[in-house]
Amino acid sequence: MNYFILIIFAIIIIAFLVFFIRTNKRDEEKYEEEIKMDYRKPKERIKDIDIDEPMH
């Protein structure tokens, strides 16, 4: 009788671990995609002024 309870308990724990690992992997991929899209994009550089050009 005890083995039956232990087997059910072990199956529940294994199912929980598989669920937890799959959910964590999915969230990690979503988080990495958010990070890739969230970085600051460089602003357009202001044209460099040549030294030879006089400033008016």
VENRACOR-V476450 format. One record per residue. N is the residue number from 1. PHI is phi in radians with two decimals (NA if undefined). PSI is psi as a letter, one per 30 degrees, with the letter a starting at -180 (none if undefined). BURIAL is I if it has 9 or more other C-alpha atoms within 8 Angstrom, else O. Layout:
N|PHI|PSI|BURIAL ; N|PHI|PSI|BURIAL
This chain:
1|NA|e|O ; 2|-1.16|e|O ; 3|-1.13|e|O ; 4|-1.09|e|O ; 5|-1.16|e|O ; 6|-1.13|e|O ; 7|-1.13|e|O ; 8|-1.09|e|O ; 9|-1.08|e|O ; 10|-1.13|e|O ; 11|-1.12|e|O ; 12|-1.11|e|O ; 13|-1.13|e|O ; 14|-1.10|e|O ; 15|-1.10|e|O ; 16|-1.11|e|O ; 17|-1.11|e|O ; 18|-1.09|e|O ; 19|-1.07|e|O ; 20|-1.10|e|O ; 21|-1.16|e|O ; 22|-1.13|e|O ; 23|-1.13|e|O ; 24|-1.10|e|O ; 25|-1.11|e|O ; 26|-1.12|e|O ; 27|-1.14|e|O ; 28|-1.11|e|O ; 29|-1.13|e|O ; 30|-1.14|e|O ; 31|-1.13|e|O ; 32|-1.11|e|O ; 33|-1.15|e|O ; 34|-1.10|e|O ; 35|-1.12|e|O ; 36|-1.09|e|O ; 37|-1.50|f|O ; 38|-1.70|f|O ; 39|-1.19|l|O ; 40|-1.26|k|O ; 41|-1.45|k|O ; 42|-1.15|k|O ; 43|-1.25|l|O ; 44|-1.10|k|O ; 45|-1.23|k|O ; 46|-1.26|k|O ; 47|-0.99|k|O ; 48|-1.30|k|O ; 49|-1.57|k|O ; 50|-1.23|k|O ; 51|-1.18|e|O ; 52|-1.26|f|O ; 53|-1.35|k|O ; 54|-1.32|k|O ; 55|-1.61|k|O ; 56|-1.99|none|O
